[in-house]
Amino acid sequence: MDISFATILLALTIFLLRVSDMTLDTIRVLFVFRGKRGLAWVLGFFQSLLFVLAITSVLSNLDNILNIIGYAAGFATGNVIGMIIESRLAIGHIHVTVMSPMSGSRIAEALRKEGFAVTEISGRGRSGMVSVMHIDVLRKLVDQVETIVLELDPQAFITAEEVRPVRRGFWRA
């Protein structure tokens, strides 16, 4: 195999095409999950265009192992970059559930003071009564909620899951 500047440049181009393609693909899937049809369409269009360019370049030069390595490395790298970008965008809503045996009312009041809507429910845990709090927040605010909760009760049990708002209710903007 002749390793010339052109050979390396083609492999690098395939790598960059695949990184871009997979970054868009990762973000597109997350927009699909969140019901953002328009953005998913645009991202899907450009993602498929980049994919066709990358795969055509690989298949037309199968004798060059660097192209195949560039393709595979671009795939893996694009997934990671897409995840990093998506986490920084923090699009969507999260349902946070907090269980605290002793500080429920203080936690709820502190969260409300910061503008969060909190629904409190009494519950029975393994060791007795607990306050169960439900807080629906924008993803980018989850760390703020967690910080407030743990300052008041370092032993609080906290879970979080993705939600899609259906209608009504209070959402801190």
Helices and strands as residue ranges (DSSP letters): H 5-33, H 37-59, H 65-89, E 93-100, H 104-113, E 119-125, E 128-138, G 139-141, H 142-152, E 157-163
